[in-house]
């Protein structure tokens, strides 16, 4: 191997490095080693500024989940690694790839999936232009680390009011991480993974990874999960230190989403630990998808200018039974390009200008929506002149029936971003930049019928109804941040940032009058990095105008409207402390006070909408208090352990603030492991004390409550052979 050829690779992959000194090594040497500067124990991040910098220097709230934490988890779901991060609420209804993710209140309006948060994998957006993110083609077994930047002001996308999550996979140039991993567990859990890399010659490397994850989750009905993923990566070293990395991957993911519970059914689950026949109409929701993904990125330095273009393509299809209908999309093609540069120069001290342009097209042709074919119905006679209808009592399968509608859609995005980083002296760093995006939704739908939420039945139209939506949004996201090093340990930061947030495609179709929301954030914080401890403290205030709010009506339909203004105030605290040579204590806490300043909720009664003032009320689902405690033990003999307990405080179930759910206290997970090269074995136990809790509780405007049960205790045993 010619080491000089890898100088550029070391520079390129610095962004995917772990801690310069890992926490375990820090704990090992905390008593005996010579003092070192804070810079040598900091974590490298690229997500906030698109350049590799220590997190202490970045004027933003950043959480980094490193390799050691990821390897301690079974990683069936991205939630396994992220849970416990202050200001980040994440839950999963199935335990597979699905996740309900909220950062600082953003994403709360989503009934499923992730909204208002930009999710990236190795710099490629996994988030659609309308802010919907998918996790079904992210191989959770091939993650090096995860970076979370909280709040508005992302250079990766204006439509990311909550922040940005970057998932960084293992590099093709890392040729020492080959392994085979086998895991088996309760409730039919299986986890098979392999990773094999090879240097073909001095300039070429390849990496092949494959994963199979499955779970029966037999403690409740319609709760299975199964996925297969295969990825081929190629790395090429070119003359002049340039690098070219390319990936082609395939994913197939099948996910069943279990039915919701009434209050009495939830209490029955708490008594028995089993969820069986429920009264929900919709017993067969799910998402069954296949995805092809291609990504190619090039990097070349021309003196002080580094040019980093990227192109990507993915094609996904899905069969997606949801409330009221079955979505059958034969294929969406996504074309994207990101032309980026970084220019090192002297403007006010050592400075770096980062900029670029983004273009993306999401094109869907012939997406169809169907009735459920197999149903139990009952005759219902609505009041007034409406004739009797067959009201749906429950679905019997996820087989599609009569056609309801067809849709063609094109979603285009053009973006421009610039940020100047100034370093007037050794202590002060200034980030000043912006991002501008123009998004267009061009949707044509031909409807032959619909699900009527009022009568809970299907309605067939006398003639097809064609609807055309052509809407453009312009989003501007400026930011100004300052970081000041008080000494080698402590630094202060402050930030002003703004981010726009467009409605999703489905929200626009249901309410064409929706405006884009706009979030303005003011934040200050303190960061500390020392050999045996670290600390991050953030205080923020975010005012959101025209926030898009979900209103759950008595029919069960979620309707969306703009609130006049919402004020979100919060505090986040994260710390880590070495308790001797091999033991680390971690603590995270978040306080959130989110309130509607101006909001008149439109409550439906039949065809009548009544405006009810909710100004001053707290936003639902987000608790005032969230905290997490962890203990990590890593001994040179190879024994390691991790214990984590998470608490999610009480929260209001509805916009009216009529009732709170108690949340949960000390939901505990345990990992015990032993490694003796090349073998390692670990035991993971989730929900160690078998608590019976709800991942989410909602209440509609009539007072009816809906519960989603959390999983009982489950264990998985994993063996890994590294070579």
Secondary structure, 3 states (H helix, E strand, C coil): CCHHHHHHHHHHHHHHCCCCCCHHHHHHHCCCCCCCCHHHHCCEECCCCCCCEEHHHCCCEEEEECHHHHHCCCCCCCHHHHCCCCCEEEECCCCCCCCEEEECCECCCCCCCECCEEEEECCEECECCCCCECCCCCCCCCEEEEEEEECCCCCCCCCCCCEEEEEEECCCCCCCCCEEEEEEEHHHCEEEEEEEEEECCCCEEEEEEEEEEEECCCCECCCCEEEEEEEEEEEEECHHHCEEEEEEEEEEEEEEECCCECHHHHHHHHHHCCECCCCCCCCCEEEEEEEEEEEEEEEEEECCEEEEEEEEEEEEEEEEEECCEEEEEEEEEEEEEEEEEEEEEECCEEEEEEEEEEEEEEEEEEEEEEEECCEEEEEECCCCCCCCEEEEEEECCCCEEEEEEEEEEEEEEEEEEEEEEEECCCCEEEEEEEEEEEEEEEEEEEEEEEEECCCCEEEEEEEEEEEEEEEEEEEEEEEEEEEEECCCCEEEEEEEEEEEECCCHHHHHHCCCCCCEEEEEEEEEEEEECCCEEEEEEEEEEEEECCEEEEECCCCCEEEEECCEEEEEEEEEEEEEECCCCEEEEEEEEEEEEEEEECEEEEEECCEEEEEECCCCECCCCCCEEEEEEEEEECCCCEEEEEEEEEECCEECCCCCCCEECCEEEEEEEEEEEEECCEEEEEEEECCCCCCCEEEEEECCCCCEEEEECCCCEEEEEEEEEC
